[in-house]
Amino acid sequence: MYIYNSIWSVGDFCLYKPDPTGEYVLGAIKLIDVDNNLCTITSCMSSVETKLSPEELLSLTADTIKLVSEDDLQAVHKQLNASYFGRKLEKLSCIFSGQPMEKLPKSTPVRPHKSANSSWQPGNMCICTWSEDDSYYFAIVSEADHQKDRFLITFCYYNNTEIKRSTDLHELGSDFELLVEDELNKLAAEKLRKSQTSRKKVGSAKLEDGNET
């Protein structure tokens, strides 16, 4: 039995069936329509777009990637070589197979049309690129202006700041997390996440004690 992902982000890879009676193919989520609960998926092989509900999509795992034939994977690698999605697929494939990843040249990421999360608030942790090197880092939303779609973010560990749009910010747990390579940034983000989790647990415990009294 395969697990269906309940949280998707623009840019995530997924497996889906363009034809309900056909085989699974590899695609990338181009657009998320939250109101109608639909995802627009672009085929990595043909660039044909298909609209499906999130429940019809399979996450890429060590098991589900086996549903895609080796020939198809090779063809996709060639087609997406040195591109943003190519880097993601290369990294995912190597993680699942346990093989070392060859360094691919960096390129400008494809900008998503719409963010799955339009309600970023100060204190939220996200994943986004730093304009100096186009690499992905963990960051904290410091200020949020939803009317102007402007978000001041602070990169973990380095504390440098940039102004981003909501479409530039990606949620934790999405495929973008696999693209964060800076160890100092990852370590600082992990410590912050543990600290936030501990504070939530303490707050919940105090609330329970108050209810008991």
N, C-alpha and C positions, 0 to 999 in steps of 0.2 A: 504494500500500500504506500502510495506517495503522499507527501504532505503538501497541502496547498497553502501558499503564503497569504495571510490576511492583510498584510501591510505592504503596499507596493509604492515605489517612487519612480518618477520619470527618469529614464536612463537605465533602469534595471533590466537585466537579461531574464528571459523566461522561456519556457517551452509551452507550446499551444498547438491546437489543431485548427488550421484554417477551414478544413472540411471535417465535420463531426465524425465521419466514417474513415478519415484518413489517418496518417501518421503524425507524430509530433514533430514540429520544426522549431528551430531556434529563432527567437525574435527579441527585439528591444522595445520597451515601453516608450512611446513617443508622447502620449498625451493621456491625462487622467481626468475623466469627467466625473467628479465626485457626486454631483447632483443626480445623474442618471446611473451611477454605479457602473461605468463602462471604461475600459482601457483601450486606447488605440495602439496596436502593436505593429511594428514594422518588421517584416521578414528580413533576416540578415542575408538571405540568399537572393531574393528577388526584389526587395524594397516594396513589396505589395503590402498595403495596410489592411488590417482586420480589426474590427471592434468586438470585444468580448468582455464578459463580466470578470472581475478579479478571481472569482471562484473557479473559473475555467482555466486558469494559468497555473503552471507548475514552476516552483522555484528550481534553480540550478543547484543540484547537489551531486555528490559522488555517484549516487545511484541514478538520478534522473538524466544526467548527461549521457549515460549509456544508451538512452533512447534515441539519441542523434547518431547517425552512422558516422564512421571515421572519415569516409569520403566527404560527407557534408561539412564536417568540422574543418577538414583541410581546405575545402573550397572557401569556407567563411574566413579562415585565417588569411588566405591570400587576398580575398576581396577587401578585408578590413585592415590589412597590414599597415602598421604605423599610424592608424587612426585612433581616436579616443576610444571607440567601442572595441577596436582591436586590442588595445592595451588591457581593457577589462576582461575580455574573453581569454586572452593569453594568461592573465594572472589567475582567473578562475580555474582554467583547465589545469594549470600547473599545481594549484592547491589541491585539486581533487585527485590528480594522478601521483602527487608526491615528487614530481620531477622539478628540477631547478628551472627558473624562468630566465630566458635570455632578455637582456635589456633592449627595449624597443625605443626608437627615437620618439621624443615627446612632440605632441602637436596640440593645437588649440582645440579644447573640447567642444562638442556640439552643444549649443545652448538649448535646453528644453523649452517647450512652448508654454508650459504651465507647471507650477510647483504643486506637489500633492499637499503641502502644508502652507497655508496662507495665513496662519495665525501664530507666527513666531512671536515670542514674548521675551523681554529681557531676562537673562538667566538661563535660557534654553541653550543646550549644546547642539551644534550642527557640524556639517562637513562642507567645506568650500575650498576654492582655489585661492592661492596667493598670487596677486597680479605679477609679481616679479619673476616667478618661475613656472606658473601654471600647474604647480603640483598641489595635491589635495592635503588639507590639514584639518584637525579638529579645532573648533573655535566656539566662543561663547557670544551670544547676542547681547550686546551692551545697551543699545538703544533701538527702539522700533517705532517707525513712523509708517503706519499701514496706509494712510491716505496717499502719501507720496511714494509708497513702495520703496522706502529707504531704510536699511538696517545697518547700524554700526556694529561690527563684529570685532572681537579681540581674539587673536590666535593663541591657543594654549601654549604655555611655556615662554614663547617669545614676546607676548604682550603687545605686539604691533597691531594696529587697527586699520580697517578698510571699510568703505561704504559698499554694501551689496544690495541687490534686489532679491525678492523672495525666490525667484527662479534660480538664483545662484546658490541657494542654501539647500542642503540635502539632509534628510533625517538619519539619525543613528539606526543601525541595523539594516540599512540599504546596502546595495552593492558598492556604493561609493566608499564605504568604510574600508573595503579591501584595497583601495587605491592610496590610502594614507601610508606613507613609507617612512616618514621622519620619526625615529625612535624617541627622541626627546619630547616631541609633540604628543606622540601616542602615550608615553608614560605619564606626562602631565595631565592629559585628558582622563586617563584611567584613574589616577589619584583623585581627580575632581569628581568623577562619577561615583567612586566609592564613598567620598565624603558626603555627596548629596544624598546617596542611598542611606547612609548612617543617620543623617539628620532627619530624613523622612521616618525612619524606624523609631527614633527617639520621640519625634512628634506624635506618632501613632500611639506609642506606649503611654505618653503623658495624657493623651486624649482618653485612652481606655481607663487609666487610673482615675481621671476626673469623673468619668461616667459611673465608675463603681462606687465612688464616694457620694 
